[in-house]
């Protein structure tokens, strides 16, 4: 008897509406050079965001602090991974001031700051995070500041430390539905992330709260709708929903490409259960058009 041959199903083909042209190379390279001169990183580059050409051309970028190596191994993310014992992962003491200096050079009116996970640090890097927010607010007092934080391993004192620096928007991503956490986000906990978002609202009631997640990883419509209900039940103001795109061959494969109409349906469902703002589309990312999303949400 012939041995059974396991056939790997073909990867779904990237549809045309999920493709984005690569343009504006001059502005892209110019901003990259300026960032390197300040020893700064962006999640736009490290996570291979499909919107980088567009955003860099309009002088928008999401600063990624605490270095360029993450202590976690999420299946969807292309940010370099690092073991503190094997890599030099010392914090750059000049990074907060450099972020503020670069934001001022770019004349930003809306500044987004995110970070890698630093589970090796006692405070998860929250002191460094808070100092960066304060430096930016001092350098650009008229600008709005959004933070996209890790879960700090559930340390709510660390979350409070960042909030006490007074960002205008607090963002923490759920990333996916609970059933897929072991595959997509194995070192995180679904309820813990919801607790972080609920604590942010409780600790700083005037701060807008925001969370994002990906679709196309194998979740069902019912699971997405429940995730939206969970976010709203934990007093999240803004939800962002985007198509997962495999950044490298080492990352999880795409299970499905959703049609644009499905993103519209998720947006309409979110609005129907009370979200002031749901930004949903194939190429939506958590920080994409963050200034416009925040402005629209604040007027609803």
N, C-alpha and C positions, 0 to 999 in steps of 0.2 A: 504494500500500500504506500502510495506517495505521501511524504510528509505534508502537513498543512502549511500553506504559505500565507503569512499575514500580509494583507494588502493595506498599505497606508492610504487613507482617503486623500484626494488631491486638495491642496490648499485653495481656499476661495480666492478668486481673482479680484484684485483691487479695482473697484468700479471707477468710472471716469469722475463721478461727482465727489470722490474721496481724494482725488489728485489735486495738487496745488503747484502751479508753475514756480520754478526757481528763477527769481529775477533780482534786480537791485543789488548786484554783486558789489558795486562800488561802496554803497552805504553799509552793506553787510561787513565787508572787510575793514572798513574804517572804524566801525564800532567795535569789532573784535580786537583790533589793534589797541584802541583806547582802553578797553577792559583789561587786556594783558598788561598794559603799562601800569595799571593800578593793582595788578595781581588779583584780579577779580574773576569770578566765574558766574555764568548764568545757567539756569535750568534749561533755557531755550536751546543752548548748545549741548549740554551734557545729556539731556533727555531726548535730543534729536527731534525737537518740536517741528511739525510740518509748517507752522506759521512763522518761522524765524525770519524769512526773507521779508515778509510783509511788516512784521513788528519792528525789526531793526531799521527798516526804511523809514518808519514813522517815529524813530527814536524812542522805542518802547522795548524794555527788557525786564526780565524777572531776575533780580540778583539772588544768587545762591551762596549762602554763607556757611561757615563752619568747615570750610575746605571743599574738596571735590571728590571725596571718597565716603561712601555710606557704609554703616556697620550692619545694614540689613540686606537681604537678598531677595527682594520682591521680584516675582517672575515677569512683570511687565516692564520693568524700568531698566534703562541702559546707563544710568549714572554709575560710574566706576565703584566697585565694592572694595572694602578694605578691612583688614584685621589690624587693630591698633598695635598689636605685638609685632606685626610684620612690616607695617608701613609707618612712616613718619607722619602722624596725624595731629601734630601740635597745632593749636589755634594760632592764627595770625593776629597779634594784638593791634595791628594797624588796620585790620579789615573793616571794623565799624566806621572809622573816619574815612577810609578809602571809598566805601559805598556811598557815604554822604557826599564826598567830593565829586564822585562820578555822577551822581544824581543831579548835583548842582550844575556840573558841566553840561549835562544833557538838557538842563532846564526843565526837568520833569515836574509836572503838576500832580502826578499820581505815581507813587513809588510802590512796587511790589517786592517784598523780601521773603524768600523761602530758604530752606536749608536741607542738607542731608540729615539723616538720622545719626546721632552720636551717642549711642547707648553706652559707650565706654566712659563718658563723662558723668560725674555724680549728679549734675543738674541738667544733663541732656543737652548742654549748650545754651540753656535758656538765659543765663546772665549775659553771654555774648550776643544773643539774639536781641535782648532788651536794650543793650548798649547801642546796637546798630540802629534800632528804631529811634532812640533818643538823639543820636548823632544826625540822622536824616531830618528829624523834626526840627532840630536846631538850625541846620543848614538851609532848610526849605520850610519855613514856618507856615507858608500858605498852601503847601502841598498836602494831599491826602496820602496816608500810608496804609497799605494792606499787608498783613502778614499771612503766610501760608506755612503753618508749623507742622512738625511731626507730632506724634502723640506723647512724646517725652516719657514713654513707657508707663503712662497713666499717672505720672507725678503731677498732681494738680497745683502744687506749690510752684512748679516750673511754669505751668500755664499761666498762673496768676502773675508771675514775674514778668512775662512778656506783655500781658494785658496792662499791667501797671505802667508800662512805658507809653501807653495811650495810643496804640494804633487805631485807625478809624474803622478798619475792617479786620475781623479775625476769621481766617479760613483754615479749615482742617479737612482733608479729603477722606471720604469713606472708601473710594476707589472701586469697590465692587459689592456684590450682594453677599450675605453671610455664608451661603453654601460654598462659595468659591474662595473663601479666605485662605484655606490651607494651601491652595495652589497658587493663588495670585499674591497673597500678602501673608505669608506663613508666620512671620514674627509679630504680627499685629492681632488685635482682638476687636471684633465688630462692636460689641457693647462698650468697650473701653473708649473707642473713638466717639461713639455717641455721647458718652459721659463727658468727654473733653469739650464737646460742642455745647452741651447743656450747662456745664460749669462756666464756660465763657460768657454765656448770656446772664447767668446768675451773678457772676463776679463783676461784670461790666455791662449793665443793662443798656447803655446807650451805644455800645459798639455793635455794628452790623455783623452778623454771623453768616458764614458761607461754607458750602461743602460741594465737592464734585466727585463724579464717578464715571467709569468707562462702561460701555456696552460692547457687545460683540465677543465676549469671552465665554459664552455658553449659558448666560442667565436667561430666565424666562421673563415674559412681560409681567406676569403676576409678581415675580420677585423684584423687578424694578419698581413697580407701583408700591410694593410694601416698603422698599428702601426709602422712597419719597415720603411715605406716611411716617416712617420712623424719624426721618430728619425733621419733618414739620412738627411731630410730637415733641421733639427736643428743641423746639423754638429756633430752628435755623431759618434765616430770612431768604437766602439766595442759594439755588442749586444750579450746578453746571453739569451738563451731560454731553459726552463726546464719544466718538467711535474709537475703540482701541486699534492702534496700528502697530504692528510688530516692528520695533526699532532696529533690532539686529537678529541674526539667526539663533543667537543664544537665548533669546527671550521667548515667551509663550507665543504659540501660533494663534492667529485670529480664527475664531470659531465661526464667525458670521459677520457679514457687512450688512448693516441695517439701512433700509431705504430712508431718504430724507423725510418721507411722510411719517415714519415711525418716531423720528425725533420730534416732529411737530406734535404727535399724539402724546408723547411723554411730557412735553412742555405744557400742553393743554390740561393734562391730568394734574400736574403739579400746581398750576394756577387754580384749578378747581378745588384743591384741598387747602388753599390758603397761602401759598407762597407769593410774596410780593413780586418775585422775579425768578424765572427759570430760563436759563440760557442753554439751549439744546440744539445740537447740530453735529454733523459728521466730524468737522474739524474744530469743534469747540474744545478748548482746554481750560483748565482751572483759572489761569491768569490771563487768558486771551480776552482782549478788549475789556480788561478789568475796570478801567476808568468809566467806560460807558455803562457797563453792567451796574456798577455801584450807583451811578447817577440816576439811572432809570429806577432802580430798586428804592432809592430814597424818596422818589416822587410818587410812589404808589401806596 
